[in-house]
Amino acid sequence: MKKAQIPAGMCALAGQIQKIKDQQKRLGLFCEDRELLSCPPCDIEEEVTFEGFLIVVKRSKPNRDIGLRFAAIDEKKGVYQCPGCGKEIVVPESEI
């Protein structure tokens, strides 16, 4: 079976897309590259603002950023740390 070759133009485009995603993350924007996180015991979850910023809110008070952020422990494995209790949170499976 023949190996498919990826055109050079597509490789360059993929590199540009990755640079844009990296820039979005540095600016605090959500790149939609994973599901949103939550920690039910702490009553907190991530939300995305109209402008695209990733924020953390109390479930009981949505749309109100509490200033905390889930910290990446291992992004490739989808493991993050809850900013409230320190518990490891695994990114939920996509429903799509």
Secondary structure in CASP SS format (residue, H / E / C, confidence):
PFRMAT SS
TARGET T0000
AUTHOR 0000-0000-0000
METHOD secondary structure of the structure
MODEL  1
M C 1.00
K C 1.00
K C 1.00
A C 1.00
Q C 1.00
I C 1.00
P C 1.00
A H 1.00
G H 1.00
M H 1.00
C H 1.00
A H 1.00
L H 1.00
A H 1.00
G H 1.00
Q H 1.00
I H 1.00
Q H 1.00
K H 1.00
I H 1.00
K H 1.00
D H 1.00
Q H 1.00
Q H 1.00
K H 1.00
R H 1.00
L C 1.00
G C 1.00
L E 1.00
F C 1.00
C C 1.00
E C 1.00
D C 1.00
R C 1.00
E C 1.00
L C 1.00
L C 1.00
S E 1.00
C E 1.00
P H 1.00
P H 1.00
C H 1.00
D C 1.00
I E 1.00
E E 1.00
E E 1.00
E E 1.00
V E 1.00
T C 1.00
F C 1.00
E C 1.00
G C 1.00
F E 1.00
L E 1.00
I E 1.00
V E 1.00
V E 1.00
K E 1.00
R C 1.00
S C 1.00
K E 1.00
P E 1.00
N E 1.00
R E 1.00
D E 1.00
I C 1.00
G C 1.00
L C 1.00
R C 1.00
F C 1.00
A E 1.00
A E 1.00
I E 1.00
D E 1.00
E C 1.00
K C 1.00
K C 1.00
G C 1.00
V E 1.00
Y E 1.00
Q E 1.00
C C 1.00
P C 1.00
G C 1.00
C C 1.00
G C 1.00
K C 1.00
E E 1.00
I E 1.00
V E 1.00
V C 1.00
P C 1.00
E C 1.00
S C 1.00
E C 1.00
I C 1.00
END
